[in-house]
Structure formats: structure tokens, C-alpha cells
Amino acid sequence: MWGNSNTHEMVHISLENYIVSLFNIDSILEKVNFEALGVGGEIKNYIEVIKECNKESIKFMRAIVSNLDIVTSILNYCSSNADVKSASEDETNRTEKLVGKFFENTVKYMKQYGVQCDVSSLTNFSLSKDKTINVCKLYAIFTDIARTYEDTTNKVNREGERLMSEFREKLKVMPLPEQWETHSQKASSYLRTATAANAKTNLEYLATNIQRYIGENKREPYGLNTEALCDLYGKVLKLYLSDENAQISDELRNDYKRIAAIQGKL
């Protein structure tokens, strides 16, 4: 809620964040800045309820996080004892079991220092006396979502690279194009419909017309700024791949109008 903050599309999923949050749960008030929403007092009261319901796990994690030597030792111990013997239904289920194994190992390791904790108090985070969240299951679901998001993002990035490469190829003078569209494509001189899809289509029409000119005249049209045209297409393409119906900014519309003026020379 800070005025100079941006919201990330995806946040890195991390058990460390959960552990540190238990260690210093009061910091949530400051991090989210609930006071700016006028609900600081209400949230503070609710956090007190959460602290009471999770006091065993909070006390346990504070004993760990406050000793860096123990933290390092636990990580090494968990790394050496991370195998899950039972079969897993799928990748999500295996992740859930691995998270549970991590908490089991942590509790087992801390017993030698006289620090006790029930594993279930770590794997189940209580929102109230009668409502809990299964941390292992939630982590597994989030990890699955992140994995899908990463696969989708990679696919979109590859598609963007392909379209950008094809666009640049149309504007090459050397080597001269061996074939081109013989009929002129009607590209708008300005964008009445300011969606990313419409801007992308018209920029591609413009590039096709430029390619035809280069092929027929063996030179690029006078006044063509290839880099500016490719830069504009790249910005529009980024919006398009995120949401083809996204509205482009007035600045991009003006850039398009300025660059599209070269059509009068084609």
C-alpha cells in the first residue's frame, strides 16, 4: 500500500517467507501499511488472535531464526534427510509431502536443543480457533501455479521473439528481399481504435508496405527510421501478448501517427 510501490505479477514462493513471518508477525502491519487504509486497529486486533492461535509455532520459529548457526545446521540436516519414501500421486502431491518432511525434520532436529513443537502446528496455520490453512497443501498449489505460469510465460516470450524477428526481417535492405507482397496493405494513418491488437495489425501492414517498396526500389524509403518503428512495434507487442484488448497510451498513438506518415512516400 506504499505510494511508491509496484505490485509484482508473481511473487517468489518461499517457505523462508513463512518462517520469517512467524518470527516477526507484527511486521505485517508495517509491510502492508494498513494504517493508510484506516483499518490498522482492526487488523492489529486480528493479528493478536492469530498470534494466540499459533503461539506454539511462533515460539518455535523464533527460537530458530534468532540463532543463525542453528538455521544453517537445520538446512544441512533437511538437505540430507529430504527423501519421501511413500509414493506420490503427482508432482503437486510430491511437493506437499516434501514440505511436510521439511517441517518434520526441523522439529526432530530441534529436539536435541530442548526446543519442542508439534509438527501439526507448523503444517497448519490457524486463522482462528476453528479455521486453519494446510501450509503444505497451499505451498504445493502455489508452486504448481508458478510452474504453469513459468511455462506459459516462456511460450509467450518465444512467440514474441518470433513475431519481432519476422517484423525486423521485413525492414531489411541487405540482403534485398527476394519476394514481397505485391499489393499494398492499407495501414491507418492514425489509430481510431487504440487497442494493442489493432496497433499491431496496422504496424505489420506498414512493415509489409515498406518491404514491398524496398523490393521494388532496391532501397529503403527516404526518412524511414527502422529502429523507431521496431521499438514501437516491440512496445505494442508486449501489450498485445499480455492482453490484445489493452488500450495503448496516447504517447504510443502519437508515435504511431508520426511513423505512419511515411506511407505517403511508399
C-alpha positions, 0 to 999 in steps of 0.5 A: 500500500506504499505510494511508491510501490509496484505490485509484482505479477508473481511473487517468489514462493518461499517457505523462508517467507513463512518462517520469517513471518512467524518470527516477526508477525507484527511486521505485517502491519508495517509491510502492508501499511494498513494504517493508510487504509484506516483499518490498522486497529482492526487488523492489529486486533486480528493479528493478536488472535492469530498470534494466540492461535499459533503461539506454539509455532511462533515460539518455535520459529523464533527460537530458530531464526534468532540463532543463525548457526542453528538455521544453517545446521537445520538446512544441512540436516533437511538437505540430507534427510529430504527423501519421501519414501511413500509414493506420490500421486503427482508432482503437486502431491510430491511437493506437499509431502516434501514440505511436510518432511521439511517441517518434520525434520526441523522439529526432530532436529530441534529436539536435541536443543530442548526446543519442542513443537508439534509438527501439526502446528507448523503444517497448519496455520490457524486463522482462528480457533476453528479455521486453519490453512494446510501450509503444505497443501497451499505451498504445493498449489502455489508452486504448481501455479508458478510452474504453469505460469513459468511455462506459459510465460516462456511460450509467450516470450518465444512467440514474441521473439518470433513475431519481432524477428519476422517484423525486423526481417521485413525492414531489411535492405541487405540482403534485398528481399527476394519476394514481397507482397505485391499489393499494398496493405492499407495501414491507418494513418492514425489509430481510431481504435487504440487497442494493442491488437489493432496497433499491431495489425496496422504496424505489420501492414506498414512493415509489409508496405515498406518491404514491398517498396524496398523490393521494388526500389532496391532501397529503403524509403527516404526518412524511414527510421527502422529502429523507431518503428521496431521499438514501437512495434516491440512496445505494442507487442508486449501489450498485445501478448499480455492482453490484445484488448489493452488500450495503448497510451496516447504517447504510443498513438502519437508515435504511431501517427508520426511513423505512419506518415511515411506511407505517403512516400511508399 
